[in-house]
Amino acid sequence: MSEEFNVGDRVRWNSRTGAVTGEVTEVHTADFEFMGRRRVCSEDDPQYKVRSDATALHAVHRADALRRLG
């Protein structure tokens, strides 16, 4: 089972430009729309909205794409 994250957790993920660090800003457990695309998630398979430290832009990832910092 993947690790679970909470709002405020510091995380790292990979992007096209390399490793990115940031913070979890939202935890989604029901389907939602992000940047014009429907994101499918559930209590058992949440998705996490994260904010990049470098750009302050947001992205959405599943738990298996994130690594806890610290």
PyMOL Python script that loads the backbone (N, CA, C, O; Angstrom):
from pymol import cmd

cmd.read_pdbstr("""\
ATOM      1  N   MET A   1       0.840  -1.184   0.000  1.00  0.00           N
ATOM      2  CA  MET A   1       0.000   0.000   0.000  1.00  0.00           C
ATOM      3  C   MET A   1       0.884   1.247   0.000  1.00  0.00           C
ATOM      4  O   MET A   1       1.937   1.260   0.637  1.00  0.00           O
ATOM      5  N   SER A   2       0.466   2.282  -0.703  1.00  0.00           N
ATOM      6  CA  SER A   2       1.218   3.532  -0.793  1.00  0.00           C
ATOM      7  C   SER A   2       1.143   4.302   0.510  1.00  0.00           C
ATOM      8  O   SER A   2       0.217   4.138   1.304  1.00  0.00           O
ATOM      9  N   GLU A   3       2.121   5.127   0.704  1.00  0.00           N
ATOM     10  CA  GLU A   3       2.157   5.993   1.874  1.00  0.00           C
ATOM     11  C   GLU A   3       1.046   7.033   1.763  1.00  0.00           C
ATOM     12  O   GLU A   3       0.691   7.456   0.663  1.00  0.00           O
ATOM     13  N   GLU A   4       0.506   7.439   2.896  1.00  0.00           N
ATOM     14  CA  GLU A   4      -0.507   8.488   2.914  1.00  0.00           C
ATOM     15  C   GLU A   4       0.132   9.797   3.336  1.00  0.00           C
ATOM     16  O   GLU A   4       1.060   9.811   4.145  1.00  0.00           O
ATOM     17  N   PHE A   5      -0.363  10.893   2.790  1.00  0.00           N
ATOM     18  CA  PHE A   5       0.162  12.224   3.084  1.00  0.00           C
ATOM     19  C   PHE A   5      -0.961  13.112   3.605  1.00  0.00           C
ATOM     20  O   PHE A   5      -2.140  12.851   3.366  1.00  0.00           O
ATOM     21  N   ASN A   6      -0.575  14.164   4.321  1.00  0.00           N
ATOM     22  CA  ASN A   6      -1.518  15.129   4.871  1.00  0.00           C
ATOM     23  C   ASN A   6      -1.171  16.525   4.380  1.00  0.00           C
ATOM     24  O   ASN A   6      -0.047  16.778   3.946  1.00  0.00           O
ATOM     25  N   VAL A   7      -2.133  17.422   4.450  1.00  0.00           N
ATOM     26  CA  VAL A   7      -1.884  18.822   4.107  1.00  0.00           C
ATOM     27  C   VAL A   7      -0.725  19.324   4.967  1.00  0.00           C
ATOM     28  O   VAL A   7      -0.691  19.093   6.176  1.00  0.00           O
ATOM     29  N   GLY A   8       0.206  19.999   4.339  1.00  0.00           N
ATOM     30  CA  GLY A   8       1.369  20.535   5.044  1.00  0.00           C
ATOM     31  C   GLY A   8       2.606  19.663   4.963  1.00  0.00           C
ATOM     32  O   GLY A   8       3.708  20.130   5.251  1.00  0.00           O
ATOM     33  N   ASP A   9       2.447  18.402   4.576  1.00  0.00           N
ATOM     34  CA  ASP A   9       3.611  17.519   4.451  1.00  0.00           C
ATOM     35  C   ASP A   9       4.536  18.028   3.350  1.00  0.00           C
ATOM     36  O   ASP A   9       4.077  18.477   2.299  1.00  0.00           O
ATOM     37  N   ARG A  10       5.824  17.955   3.598  1.00  0.00           N
ATOM     38  CA  ARG A  10       6.847  18.329   2.617  1.00  0.00           C
ATOM     39  C   ARG A  10       7.167  17.092   1.793  1.00  0.00           C
ATOM     40  O   ARG A  10       7.440  16.026   2.344  1.00  0.00           O
ATOM     41  N   VAL A  11       7.134  17.234   0.473  1.00  0.00           N
ATOM     42  CA  VAL A  11       7.312  16.086  -0.419  1.00  0.00           C
ATOM     43  C   VAL A  11       8.222  16.435  -1.594  1.00  0.00           C
ATOM     44  O   VAL A  11       8.543  17.595  -1.849  1.00  0.00           O
ATOM     45  N   ARG A  12       8.621  15.377  -2.296  1.00  0.00           N
ATOM     46  CA  ARG A  12       9.439  15.480  -3.512  1.00  0.00           C
ATOM     47  C   ARG A  12       8.772  14.626  -4.576  1.00  0.00           C
ATOM     48  O   ARG A  12       8.202  13.579  -4.271  1.00  0.00           O
ATOM     49  N   TRP A  13       8.841  15.072  -5.830  1.00  0.00           N
ATOM     50  CA  TRP A  13       8.328  14.287  -6.951  1.00  0.00           C
ATOM     51  C   TRP A  13       9.160  14.597  -8.179  1.00  0.00           C
ATOM     52  O   TRP A  13       9.888  15.589  -8.211  1.00  0.00           O
ATOM     53  N   ASN A  14       9.052  13.752  -9.185  1.00  0.00           N
ATOM     54  CA  ASN A  14       9.786  13.946 -10.424  1.00  0.00           C
ATOM     55  C   ASN A  14       8.887  14.612 -11.459  1.00  0.00           C
ATOM     56  O   ASN A  14       7.700  14.303 -11.566  1.00  0.00           O
ATOM     57  N   SER A  15       9.477  15.528 -12.215  1.00  0.00           N
ATOM     58  CA  SER A  15       8.768  16.181 -13.316  1.00  0.00           C
ATOM     59  C   SER A  15       9.631  16.053 -14.564  1.00  0.00           C
ATOM     60  O   SER A  15      10.719  15.478 -14.525  1.00  0.00           O
ATOM     61  N   ARG A  16       9.138  16.588 -15.657  1.00  0.00           N
ATOM     62  CA  ARG A  16       9.917  16.546 -16.901  1.00  0.00           C
ATOM     63  C   ARG A  16      11.259  17.255 -16.756  1.00  0.00           C
ATOM     64  O   ARG A  16      12.218  16.920 -17.450  1.00  0.00           O
ATOM     65  N   THR A  17      11.328  18.227 -15.864  1.00  0.00           N
ATOM     66  CA  THR A  17      12.558  19.007 -15.701  1.00  0.00           C
ATOM     67  C   THR A  17      13.433  18.508 -14.560  1.00  0.00           C
ATOM     68  O   THR A  17      14.476  19.102 -14.283  1.00  0.00           O
ATOM     69  N   GLY A  18      13.032  17.431 -13.894  1.00  0.00           N
ATOM     70  CA  GLY A  18      13.835  16.891 -12.799  1.00  0.00           C
ATOM     71  C   GLY A  18      13.060  16.851 -11.498  1.00  0.00           C
ATOM     72  O   GLY A  18      11.836  16.977 -11.484  1.00  0.00           O
ATOM     73  N   ALA A  19      13.788  16.675 -10.407  1.00  0.00           N
ATOM     74  CA  ALA A  19      13.169  16.562  -9.089  1.00  0.00           C
ATOM     75  C   ALA A  19      12.611  17.907  -8.637  1.00  0.00           C
ATOM     76  O   ALA A  19      13.231  18.953  -8.829  1.00  0.00           O
ATOM     77  N   VAL A  20      11.418  17.852  -8.027  1.00  0.00           N
ATOM     78  CA  VAL A  20      10.744  19.051  -7.529  1.00  0.00           C
ATOM     79  C   VAL A  20      10.398  18.818  -6.066  1.00  0.00           C
ATOM     80  O   VAL A  20      10.005  17.714  -5.688  1.00  0.00           O
ATOM     81  N   THR A  21      10.542  19.842  -5.248  1.00  0.00           N
ATOM     82  CA  THR A  21      10.111  19.759  -3.856  1.00  0.00           C
ATOM     83  C   THR A  21       8.973  20.736  -3.640  1.00  0.00           C
ATOM     84  O   THR A  21       8.850  21.742  -4.338  1.00  0.00           O
ATOM     85  N   GLY A  22       8.143  20.416  -2.656  1.00  0.00           N
ATOM     86  CA  GLY A  22       7.024  21.293  -2.370  1.00  0.00           C
ATOM     87  C   GLY A  22       6.220  20.789  -1.194  1.00  0.00           C
ATOM     88  O   GLY A  22       6.711  20.024  -0.363  1.00  0.00           O
ATOM     89  N   GLU A  23       4.964  21.235  -1.137  1.00  0.00           N
ATOM     90  CA  GLU A  23       4.105  20.962   0.004  1.00  0.00           C
ATOM     91  C   GLU A  23       2.739  20.479  -0.477  1.00  0.00           C
ATOM     92  O   GLU A  23       2.205  20.967  -1.473  1.00  0.00           O
ATOM     93  N   VAL A  24       2.186  19.510   0.251  1.00  0.00           N
ATOM     94  CA  VAL A  24       0.826  19.049  -0.024  1.00  0.00           C
ATOM     95  C   VAL A  24      -0.133  20.148   0.432  1.00  0.00           C
ATOM     96  O   VAL A  24      -0.083  20.580   1.583  1.00  0.00           O
ATOM     97  N   THR A  25      -1.009  20.601  -0.474  1.00  0.00           N
ATOM     98  CA  THR A  25      -1.957  21.662  -0.132  1.00  0.00           C
ATOM     99  C   THR A  25      -3.389  21.163  -0.031  1.00  0.00           C
ATOM    100  O   THR A  25      -4.213  21.790   0.635  1.00  0.00           O
ATOM    101  N   GLU A  26      -3.702  20.034  -0.686  1.00  0.00           N
ATOM    102  CA  GLU A  26      -5.044  19.456  -0.616  1.00  0.00           C
ATOM    103  C   GLU A  26      -4.951  17.948  -0.781  1.00  0.00           C
ATOM    104  O   GLU A  26      -4.071  17.436  -1.474  1.00  0.00           O
ATOM    105  N   VAL A  27      -5.874  17.245  -0.131  1.00  0.00           N
ATOM    106  CA  VAL A  27      -6.004  15.798  -0.299  1.00  0.00           C
ATOM    107  C   VAL A  27      -7.398  15.550  -0.867  1.00  0.00           C
ATOM    108  O   VAL A  27      -8.395  15.938  -0.257  1.00  0.00           O
ATOM    109  N   HIS A  28      -7.471  14.910  -2.025  1.00  0.00           N
ATOM    110  CA  HIS A  28      -8.753  14.640  -2.677  1.00  0.00           C
ATOM    111  C   HIS A  28      -9.091  13.160  -2.577  1.00  0.00           C
ATOM    112  O   HIS A  28      -8.281  12.300  -2.923  1.00  0.00           O
ATOM    113  N   THR A  29     -10.300  12.875  -2.098  1.00  0.00           N
ATOM    114  CA  THR A  29     -10.765  11.491  -1.965  1.00  0.00           C
ATOM    115  C   THR A  29     -12.031  11.240  -2.778  1.00  0.00           C
ATOM    116  O   THR A  29     -12.632  10.170  -2.677  1.00  0.00           O
ATOM    117  N   ALA A  30     -12.433  12.209  -3.575  1.00  0.00           N
ATOM    118  CA  ALA A  30     -13.566  12.064  -4.498  1.00  0.00           C
ATOM    119  C   ALA A  30     -13.163  12.697  -5.821  1.00  0.00           C
ATOM    120  O   ALA A  30     -12.332  13.605  -5.848  1.00  0.00           O
ATOM    121  N   ASP A  31     -13.740  12.226  -6.908  1.00  0.00           N
ATOM    122  CA  ASP A  31     -13.400  12.734  -8.234  1.00  0.00           C
ATOM    123  C   ASP A  31     -13.517  14.257  -8.276  1.00  0.00           C
ATOM    124  O   ASP A  31     -14.404  14.839  -7.650  1.00  0.00           O
ATOM    125  N   PHE A  32     -12.606  14.899  -9.028  1.00  0.00           N
ATOM    126  CA  PHE A  32     -12.606  16.349  -9.147  1.00  0.00           C
ATOM    127  C   PHE A  32     -11.977  16.737 -10.473  1.00  0.00           C
ATOM    128  O   PHE A  32     -11.411  15.895 -11.171  1.00  0.00           O
ATOM    129  N   GLU A  33     -12.077  18.010 -10.817  1.00  0.00           N
ATOM    130  CA  GLU A  33     -11.486  18.502 -12.058  1.00  0.00           C
ATOM    131  C   GLU A  33     -10.291  19.393 -11.717  1.00  0.00           C
ATOM    132  O   GLU A  33     -10.349  20.224 -10.811  1.00  0.00           O
ATOM    133  N   PHE A  34      -9.207  19.193 -12.471  1.00  0.00           N
ATOM    134  CA  PHE A  34      -7.991  19.996 -12.278  1.00  0.00           C
ATOM    135  C   PHE A  34      -7.425  20.311 -13.657  1.00  0.00           C
ATOM    136  O   PHE A  34      -7.134  19.402 -14.435  1.00  0.00           O
ATOM    137  N   MET A  35      -7.270  21.584 -13.955  1.00  0.00           N
ATOM    138  CA  MET A  35      -6.729  22.047 -15.220  1.00  0.00           C
ATOM    139  C   MET A  35      -7.478  21.442 -16.414  1.00  0.00           C
ATOM    140  O   MET A  35      -6.874  21.029 -17.404  1.00  0.00           O
ATOM    141  N   GLY A  36      -8.804  21.402 -16.293  1.00  0.00           N
ATOM    142  CA  GLY A  36      -9.631  20.944 -17.392  1.00  0.00           C
ATOM    143  C   GLY A  36      -9.736  19.438 -17.563  1.00  0.00           C
ATOM    144  O   GLY A  36     -10.331  18.963 -18.531  1.00  0.00           O
ATOM    145  N   ARG A  37      -9.167  18.688 -16.637  1.00  0.00           N
ATOM    146  CA  ARG A  37      -9.209  17.222 -16.733  1.00  0.00           C
ATOM    147  C   ARG A  37      -9.843  16.639 -15.478  1.00  0.00           C
ATOM    148  O   ARG A  37      -9.604  17.110 -14.366  1.00  0.00           O
ATOM    149  N   ARG A  38     -10.647  15.618 -15.675  1.00  0.00           N
ATOM    150  CA  ARG A  38     -11.257  14.938 -14.541  1.00  0.00           C
ATOM    151  C   ARG A  38     -10.229  14.015 -13.894  1.00  0.00           C
ATOM    152  O   ARG A  38      -9.583  13.217 -14.574  1.00  0.00           O
ATOM    153  N   ARG A  39     -10.084  14.130 -12.588  1.00  0.00           N
ATOM    154  CA  ARG A  39      -9.172  13.275 -11.827  1.00  0.00           C
ATOM    155  C   ARG A  39     -10.014  12.292 -11.033  1.00  0.00           C
ATOM    156  O   ARG A  39     -10.892  12.695 -10.271  1.00  0.00           O
ATOM    157  N   VAL A  40      -9.751  11.012 -11.208  1.00  0.00           N
ATOM    158  CA  VAL A  40     -10.522   9.967 -10.544  1.00  0.00           C
ATOM    159  C   VAL A  40      -9.757   9.513  -9.307  1.00  0.00           C
ATOM    160  O   VAL A  40      -8.597   9.110  -9.396  1.00  0.00           O
ATOM    161  N   CYS A  41     -10.416   9.581  -8.153  1.00  0.00           N
ATOM    162  CA  CYS A  41      -9.775   9.154  -6.905  1.00  0.00           C
ATOM    163  C   CYS A  41     -10.858   8.686  -5.929  1.00  0.00           C
ATOM    164  O   CYS A  41     -12.055   8.807  -6.193  1.00  0.00           O
ATOM    165  N   SER A  42     -10.406   8.155  -4.806  1.00  0.00           N
ATOM    166  CA  SER A  42     -11.331   7.626  -3.800  1.00  0.00           C
ATOM    167  C   SER A  42     -10.643   7.654  -2.446  1.00  0.00           C
ATOM    168  O   SER A  42      -9.478   8.035  -2.335  1.00  0.00           O
ATOM    169  N   GLU A  43     -11.376   7.247  -1.418  1.00  0.00           N
ATOM    170  CA  GLU A  43     -10.790   7.150  -0.074  1.00  0.00           C
ATOM    171  C   GLU A  43      -9.591   6.193  -0.086  1.00  0.00           C
ATOM    172  O   GLU A  43      -8.590   6.440   0.588  1.00  0.00           O
ATOM    173  N   ASP A  44      -9.695   5.110  -0.847  1.00  0.00           N
ATOM    174  CA  ASP A  44      -8.625   4.113  -0.914  1.00  0.00           C
ATOM    175  C   ASP A  44      -7.501   4.495  -1.864  1.00  0.00           C
ATOM    176  O   ASP A  44      -6.411   3.927  -1.793  1.00  0.00           O
ATOM    177  N   ASP A  45      -7.750   5.444  -2.745  1.00  0.00           N
ATOM    178  CA  ASP A  45      -6.766   5.865  -3.749  1.00  0.00           C
ATOM    179  C   ASP A  45      -6.828   7.393  -3.925  1.00  0.00           C
ATOM    180  O   ASP A  45      -7.249   7.881  -4.973  1.00  0.00           O
ATOM    181  N   PRO A  46      -6.405   8.141  -2.894  1.00  0.00           N
ATOM    182  CA  PRO A  46      -6.500   9.600  -2.968  1.00  0.00           C
ATOM    183  C   PRO A  46      -5.484  10.196  -3.938  1.00  0.00           C
ATOM    184  O   PRO A  46      -4.521   9.544  -4.339  1.00  0.00           O
ATOM    185  N   GLN A  47      -5.727  11.445  -4.300  1.00  0.00           N
ATOM    186  CA  GLN A  47      -4.761  12.216  -5.071  1.00  0.00           C
ATOM    187  C   GLN A  47      -4.427  13.465  -4.275  1.00  0.00           C
ATOM    188  O   GLN A  47      -5.251  13.977  -3.517  1.00  0.00           O
ATOM    189  N   TYR A  48      -3.202  13.947  -4.459  1.00  0.00           N
ATOM    190  CA  TYR A  48      -2.679  15.030  -3.647  1.00  0.00           C
ATOM    191  C   TYR A  48      -2.326  16.229  -4.517  1.00  0.00           C
ATOM    192  O   TYR A  48      -1.585  16.107  -5.492  1.00  0.00           O
ATOM    193  N   LYS A  49      -2.863  17.382  -4.154  1.00  0.00           N
ATOM    194  CA  LYS A  49      -2.487  18.623  -4.829  1.00  0.00           C
ATOM    195  C   LYS A  49      -1.257  19.154  -4.105  1.00  0.00           C
ATOM    196  O   LYS A  49      -1.260  19.311  -2.884  1.00  0.00           O
ATOM    197  N   VAL A  50      -0.213  19.426  -4.868  1.00  0.00           N
ATOM    198  CA  VAL A  50       1.055  19.871  -4.297  1.00  0.00           C
ATOM    199  C   VAL A  50       1.480  21.189  -4.937  1.00  0.00           C
ATOM    200  O   VAL A  50       1.208  21.435  -6.112  1.00  0.00           O
ATOM    201  N   ARG A  51       2.147  22.031  -4.159  1.00  0.00           N
ATOM    202  CA  ARG A  51       2.637  23.321  -4.641  1.00  0.00           C
ATOM    203  C   ARG A  51       4.164  23.279  -4.677  1.00  0.00           C
ATOM    204  O   ARG A  51       4.812  22.970  -3.676  1.00  0.00           O
ATOM    205  N   SER A  52       4.723  23.592  -5.829  1.00  0.00           N
ATOM    206  CA  SER A  52       6.170  23.593  -6.015  1.00  0.00           C
ATOM    207  C   SER A  52       6.816  24.733  -5.245  1.00  0.00           C
ATOM    208  O   SER A  52       6.314  25.857  -5.253  1.00  0.00           O
ATOM    209  N   ASP A  53       7.928  24.446  -4.579  1.00  0.00           N
ATOM    210  CA  ASP A  53       8.690  25.492  -3.898  1.00  0.00           C
ATOM    211  C   ASP A  53       9.297  26.468  -4.904  1.00  0.00           C
ATOM    212  O   ASP A  53       9.360  27.670  -4.645  1.00  0.00           O
ATOM    213  N   ALA A  54       9.738  25.960  -6.034  1.00  0.00           N
ATOM    214  CA  ALA A  54      10.467  26.779  -7.010  1.00  0.00           C
ATOM    215  C   ALA A  54       9.559  27.713  -7.799  1.00  0.00           C
ATOM    216  O   ALA A  54       9.935  28.851  -8.081  1.00  0.00           O
ATOM    217  N   THR A  55       8.361  27.239  -8.158  1.00  0.00           N
ATOM    218  CA  THR A  55       7.507  28.027  -9.051  1.00  0.00           C
ATOM    219  C   THR A  55       6.189  28.460  -8.427  1.00  0.00           C
ATOM    220  O   THR A  55       5.508  29.328  -8.972  1.00  0.00           O
ATOM    221  N   ALA A  56       5.820  27.875  -7.299  1.00  0.00           N
ATOM    222  CA  ALA A  56       4.532  28.102  -6.629  1.00  0.00           C
ATOM    223  C   ALA A  56       3.357  27.592  -7.470  1.00  0.00           C
ATOM    224  O   ALA A  56       2.205  27.893  -7.156  1.00  0.00           O
ATOM    225  N   LEU A  57       3.628  26.825  -8.534  1.00  0.00           N
ATOM    226  CA  LEU A  57       2.571  26.230  -9.341  1.00  0.00           C
ATOM    227  C   LEU A  57       2.099  24.932  -8.688  1.00  0.00           C
ATOM    228  O   LEU A  57       2.833  24.302  -7.926  1.00  0.00           O
ATOM    229  N   HIS A  58       0.860  24.544  -9.001  1.00  0.00           N
ATOM    230  CA  HIS A  58       0.285  23.339  -8.433  1.00  0.00           C
ATOM    231  C   HIS A  58       0.303  22.190  -9.439  1.00  0.00           C
ATOM    232  O   HIS A  58       0.266  22.391 -10.653  1.00  0.00           O
ATOM    233  N   ALA A  59       0.360  20.985  -8.890  1.00  0.00           N
ATOM    234  CA  ALA A  59       0.244  19.754  -9.663  1.00  0.00           C
ATOM    235  C   ALA A  59      -0.563  18.782  -8.817  1.00  0.00           C
ATOM    236  O   ALA A  59      -0.755  19.008  -7.623  1.00  0.00           O
ATOM    237  N   VAL A  60      -1.032  17.708  -9.425  1.00  0.00           N
ATOM    238  CA  VAL A  60      -1.773  16.677  -8.701  1.00  0.00           C
ATOM    239  C   VAL A  60      -1.099  15.339  -8.968  1.00  0.00           C
ATOM    240  O   VAL A  60      -0.794  15.006 -10.113  1.00  0.00           O
ATOM    241  N   HIS A  61      -0.867  14.570  -7.897  1.00  0.00           N
ATOM    242  CA  HIS A  61      -0.200  13.279  -8.008  1.00  0.00           C
ATOM    243  C   HIS A  61      -0.847  12.253  -7.092  1.00  0.00           C
ATOM    244  O   HIS A  61      -1.460  12.592  -6.080  1.00  0.00           O
ATOM    245  N   ARG A  62      -0.693  10.994  -7.471  1.00  0.00           N
ATOM    246  CA  ARG A  62      -1.052   9.898  -6.581  1.00  0.00           C
ATOM    247  C   ARG A  62       0.101   9.684  -5.593  1.00  0.00           C
ATOM    248  O   ARG A  62       1.217  10.154  -5.813  1.00  0.00           O
ATOM    249  N   ALA A  63      -0.185   8.983  -4.525  1.00  0.00           N
ATOM    250  CA  ALA A  63       0.804   8.787  -3.473  1.00  0.00           C
ATOM    251  C   ALA A  63       2.089   8.134  -3.970  1.00  0.00           C
ATOM    252  O   ALA A  63       3.173   8.473  -3.495  1.00  0.00           O
ATOM    253  N   ASP A  64       1.987   7.211  -4.910  1.00  0.00           N
ATOM    254  CA  ASP A  64       3.190   6.497  -5.350  1.00  0.00           C
ATOM    255  C   ASP A  64       4.158   7.383  -6.111  1.00  0.00           C
ATOM    256  O   ASP A  64       5.297   6.977  -6.343  1.00  0.00           O
ATOM    257  N   ALA A  65       3.743   8.587  -6.510  1.00  0.00           N
ATOM    258  CA  ALA A  65       4.639   9.524  -7.212  1.00  0.00           C
ATOM    259  C   ALA A  65       5.350  10.464  -6.238  1.00  0.00           C
ATOM    260  O   ALA A  65       6.254  11.199  -6.636  1.00  0.00           O
ATOM    261  N   LEU A  66       4.950  10.446  -4.978  1.00  0.00           N
ATOM    262  CA  LEU A  66       5.499  11.376  -3.973  1.00  0.00           C
ATOM    263  C   LEU A  66       6.409  10.654  -2.994  1.00  0.00           C
ATOM    264  O   LEU A  66       6.217   9.476  -2.691  1.00  0.00           O
ATOM    265  N   ARG A  67       7.403  11.384  -2.506  1.00  0.00           N
ATOM    266  CA  ARG A  67       8.297  10.907  -1.455  1.00  0.00           C
ATOM    267  C   ARG A  67       8.349  11.960  -0.359  1.00  0.00           C
ATOM    268  O   ARG A  67       8.544  13.144  -0.634  1.00  0.00           O
ATOM    269  N   ARG A  68       8.176  11.528   0.872  1.00  0.00           N
ATOM    270  CA  ARG A  68       8.192  12.447   2.017  1.00  0.00           C
ATOM    271  C   ARG A  68       9.617  12.967   2.245  1.00  0.00           C
ATOM    272  O   ARG A  68      10.585  12.211   2.163  1.00  0.00           O
ATOM    273  N   LEU A  69       9.725  14.257   2.528  1.00  0.00           N
ATOM    274  CA  LEU A  69      11.024  14.860   2.860  1.00  0.00           C
ATOM    275  C   LEU A  69      11.177  14.890   4.376  1.00  0.00           C
ATOM    276  O   LEU A  69      10.201  14.983   5.121  1.00  0.00           O
ATOM    277  N   GLY A  70      12.419  14.811   4.802  1.00  0.00           N
ATOM    278  CA  GLY A  70      12.712  14.946   6.233  1.00  0.00           C
ATOM    279  C   GLY A  70      12.636  13.685   6.916  1.00  0.00           C
ATOM    280  O   GLY A  70      12.855  13.624   8.125  1.00  0.00           O
TER     281      GLY A  70
END
""", "prot")
cmd.dss("prot")
cmd.show_as("cartoon", "prot")
cmd.util.cbc("prot")
cmd.orient("prot")
